Amino acid sequence: MDTTQLQHFTAVAEELNFTRAAKNLNVPRMTVSLSVKNLEAELGHALFDRSTDVTRLTKAGAALLADIHYEAEKNAPPPPPPGGKAKASKGKGRTPAVKGAPRVGKKRQSR
């Protein structure tokens, strides 16, 4: 089981559309379709119901998606602790120079 296969499966399962999932992943649709078919062959179960015009998850596909989400939550890094270093407000400071505007505090040079 390859991580790209799982990424492709997850994208299609969340979009329920192979074309949109491929577009979001920036890969050709055929690559996503073959990746999902290879994953189905490896697992021995159909993950999507392709008999209708609408793509639907099968029970095996829904279980795999739930397992992937559970593993992602379990392996996610813990949130940072609340609080942190206080930073002083620095105010506005000097305004940025505008091209063509005379400099503040500078007199025009006479000829």
C-alpha positions in Angstrom: 0.0 0.0 0.0 1.6 3.2 -1.2 1.0 6.6 0.4 0.2 8.2 -2.9 -2.5 5.6 -3.4 -4.0 6.5 0.0 -3.8 10.2 -0.9 -5.6 9.7 -4.2 -8.2 7.5 -2.5 -8.8 10.1 0.2 -9.1 12.9 -2.3 -11.6 11.0 -4.4 -13.6 9.9 -1.3 -13.9 13.4 0.0 -14.8 15.0 -3.4 -16.8 11.9 -4.6 -15.6 12.9 -8.1 -12.4 11.6 -9.8 -12.0 14.7 -12.1 -12.2 17.2 -9.3 -9.9 15.1 -7.0 -7.3 14.9 -9.8 -7.5 18.7 -10.4 -7.0 19.3 -6.7 -4.0 17.0 -6.6 -2.6 18.5 -9.8 -2.3 15.1 -11.5 -4.1 13.5 -14.5 -7.5 11.9 -13.9 -6.2 8.6 -15.3 -3.4 8.5 -12.7 -5.9 8.9 -9.9 -8.2 6.2 -11.4 -5.4 3.7 -11.8 -4.1 4.4 -8.4 -7.5 3.7 -6.8 -7.9 0.6 -9.0 -4.5 -0.7 -7.8 -5.4 0.0 -4.2 -8.7 -1.9 -4.7 -6.9 -4.9 -6.2 -4.4 -4.9 -3.4 -7.1 -4.8 -0.7 -9.4 -7.2 -2.6 -12.5 -5.0 -2.1 -14.2 -2.4 -4.2 -13.9 1.0 -2.6 -16.2 2.9 -4.9 -19.5 2.0 -6.5 -19.0 2.9 -10.2 -22.2 1.4 -11.5 -24.1 4.7 -11.4 -23.3 8.1 -12.8 -22.5 9.3 -9.3 -19.4 8.0 -7.5 -20.3 6.5 -4.1 -18.2 4.9 -1.4 -18.9 1.3 -0.6 -18.9 0.0 3.0 -15.2 -1.0 2.6 -14.4 2.4 1.2 -16.1 4.2 4.1 -14.3 2.0 6.6 -11.0 2.7 5.0 -11.6 6.5 4.9 -12.7 6.5 8.6 -9.5 4.5 9.5 -7.3 7.0 7.5 -8.9 10.0 9.3 -8.5 8.2 12.7 -4.8 7.5 12.0 -4.3 11.1 10.9 -5.9 12.5 14.1 -3.9 10.1 16.3 -0.6 11.0 14.6 -1.2 14.7 14.5 1.2 16.9 16.5 -0.2 18.2 19.8 -1.5 21.8 19.7 0.9 24.4 21.0 0.4 25.4 24.7 -1.7 28.5 25.3 -0.1 31.8 25.9 3.3 32.8 24.7 5.7 35.6 24.7 4.1 39.0 25.0 5.1 41.5 22.3 5.1 45.2 22.8 3.1 47.4 20.5 5.5 49.3 18.3 3.1 51.9 17.0 3.0 53.2 13.4 6.6 54.3 13.1 7.8 56.2 10.0 5.6 56.1 7.0 7.0 54.5 3.9 8.4 56.8 1.3 6.2 57.4 -1.7 8.0 57.5 -5.1 8.1 61.1 -6.4 7.0 62.7 -3.1 9.5 65.1 -1.5 11.4 63.8 1.5 10.2 65.0 4.9 12.8 67.4 6.5 14.8 67.9 3.3 14.9 71.2 1.5 15.0 71.4 -2.2 18.4 71.9 -3.6 18.7 75.2 -5.3 20.7 75.6 -8.6 
